[in-house]
Amino acid sequence: MVWTSAYRDPFALPNPGTVTKDARLSRVQEDRTLAAMRHGSIPGARGRVRPLTLLGDPVLRAPCREVTAFGPELAALVEDLFATMYAARGVGLAANQVGEPLRVFVYDCPDDEDVRHVGHLVNPRLVTADGVVVRGPEGCLSLPGLEAGTERYDHAVVEGFTAAGEPVTVHGTGFFARCLQHECDHLAGRLYPDHLTGWRHRRLRRQASKAPWAHRP
């Protein structure tokens, strides 16, 4: 999942050639994040940035496999997912978005109260999605540059495991709940356009067909 028009990337800069106080602060924050990665204080420090799979790649449409081996390879995948997510300025990334059809995703996402949530889930299961249905702008790193008003519940609970095999339960509200539902969809072979109907769906299909990455080999 990616930042959208309603939830601005704190690292994003304004128009080229414009340097404002906010832009300088954003760049400082980004530099600190990258420095933290290099020093290992946030995930991704040991990971490598992988190419993203884009809309049209069959791996995005197949349900992902359960992880059965918890070990160094899984830990390395989680690190790669974090590194790739940060490089792409995302807030969530599933394993099949880097071509690995496994039930794993990572996130670094705020909720509507600007509380930051950072973590990963292996073999996640969406156990609760309830509350108010909110239609909000939603984007995806596998459909770069696009977004659409998508309905999601404003509360979600996901159960799963860490890369070390420890059970974990994650609660999300607001934008973070949207992120959790979005990433769980990825692992089931679903994308956010699947939730669209009518003119919203038609418009996104047109936009995707004209996107510069649409016919990439």
N, C-alpha and C positions, 0 to 999 in steps of 0.2 A: 504494500500500500504506500501511497505517496501523499505529500502535502497537497492540499487543494486550495481553491480560492477562498474558502471559509476559514481555513486553518493554515496560516502562512508559515512557510519555512523560516525559522529564525536566522538561518544562514543565507537566505536569498538576498541578493543585492538589487538595487533599483536599476533603472535604465542605464545602459553603458554610458560612461562619461560623466555620470552624476555621482558625486561622493558626498554623502550626508553623514551627520553624526551617527544616526541609526545604522547606516551602512558600515561605518568604521567599527561600531560595537559588534555588529553581526560578524564581521571578518575576524575580530578578536576572539569572539566566541567559537567560531569555526576553528581557528588556529589552536585554541585551547583543547577542543575536542580531538583534533588530530594529534596534538602533543600527548593527550591522555591515552590515546590508542597506542602511540609509540612506547609509552612507559608502562603499558599493561594495566592501567587503572580502570579502563572500560573494555568490554569485549571487542574483538576484532584486531587486537594488536598483533597477533600471530597469524592472522588470516591473509589470504590473497584475494584480490578482486577478480571475480569471474564474469564472463559475458552473461548478459541477461537473455533468457528466452522470451520471445515476443509472441503476440497474438498470431495464431496460425501454426505454431509449433505443436505437434500432437501431444507432447509431454504435459502441456498445460490442461489437456482435456481428459487425461486418464487418471482415475483414482490412484493416489500414492500408496505405496506398500508400507506396512508396519515395520518399524525398526526392531530388529531382533538382536543385534550385536551392539552392546554399549561398550565402547572402547575408544582408543586413540583416533580411529578414522571418523567416528561420529563427532568427537570433540573438535577435530580439524574442520569438519563440515560446518559446524556451528560457528567457528571462528571465521570461515570464509563467508558465511552468510552475513555476519555482522559487517565485515570489511566491505562486502559488495553493497549492502544496504546503505552504509554511510557514504560510500563513494557516489551512489546514485541519489543521495539526499532523500531516502525513503524513511518511512516510519515502521515498516514491517516488510518481511521478505520470507517466502516459502521456498523449500528446497527445490521444488520442480521449476522454480523461476531461474535456477541456475543449471537446469538439466538433470537434477537428481530426483527421481520419483519416490522420495521417502517422506514419511509423515513427520516433518520437522519444520518449524518456523521460528523466526526471531523477531523481536520488536524493540523499538525505542520510541515511545509514543506518549504524548500527553493526554490527559482527560480534559473535560471542559473546565476544570478548576485549575488547569495548568500544572497539575501534578504529573511528574515524569515517571513513566513505567518502562523499565529496561529488563529484558529477559529472553528466554527461549523456552520452547515446549517441544517435547518429543512424544509421538503418538498421542496428540491432543484429542480431546473429545469435548465438543460443545454440549454442556449439560443443561445450560439455561440461557435462553434468549427471550427476554420479556421486558415489561415496562411499556413505554410509549414508543410507537413507531414514528421515526423521524426521517423525513426525506432530506438528505443533505448531499453536497457535492462529494463525489468519491472518485479517486483516481488509482492507477495501478502502474507499477514499474514495467509491467509487460505490455502496457498500452501507453507508451510515453507521450506526454503532451495532451492527453485527453482526460476529460472528467464528465460526469453526469450526475444529476440528482437521483440518488439511490435510497430506497427505503431500508432502514435497519432499526432493530430494537435499540433502545438507549441503555440497556443493561445486559451484560453477558457474563457467564461463568464458564471457564474452560479448565478441565482437569487433564493432567498428563504427567510427564516425567522430565527430569533434567537429563543432560547428557551423561551424568553419573548414575542414572537409574533411580534417582530419588523422586518420590511422588510429589506433585505440586498442584495447587489450585490457584487460578488467577481470576480475580474479579475485575470487571471493567465497566465503566460508565461513560456516557457521552462519546466523544471521538475515539477513546480507547476501546469502548465496546464495539464500535464500528470496525476498528482495526482487527480485533479478535475474530469477529464474524467473517471479515474479508479473508483473513489468512486461513481460517478453517475451511472456507469455500475452496480456496486454492487446492488444498489437500484432497478434496473430493472431486477435483476436475472441473470446478465451476469458477466463473469469472463474474465480476460485478455487472457486466451487461446482461447477464442471464436474468437479473432481477428487474430489468427495464421492460416497459411495454409501450405500445403506441408510438407517438412521435418522438419520445426520448430515445427509444430503441432504434428507430429509423435514422434519427440524426446521428447517433453515435456510430452506427454502421457506415454511414456516408463519410463521416470524419475519419474513421479507421481506414476506409478504402483509399482515402486521399493522403494519408499520413506518409511522410518520407520513408518510414521503415516498413511500409505495408508490403512491398514487393522485394524486400531484401532477400538475396539467396540464402 
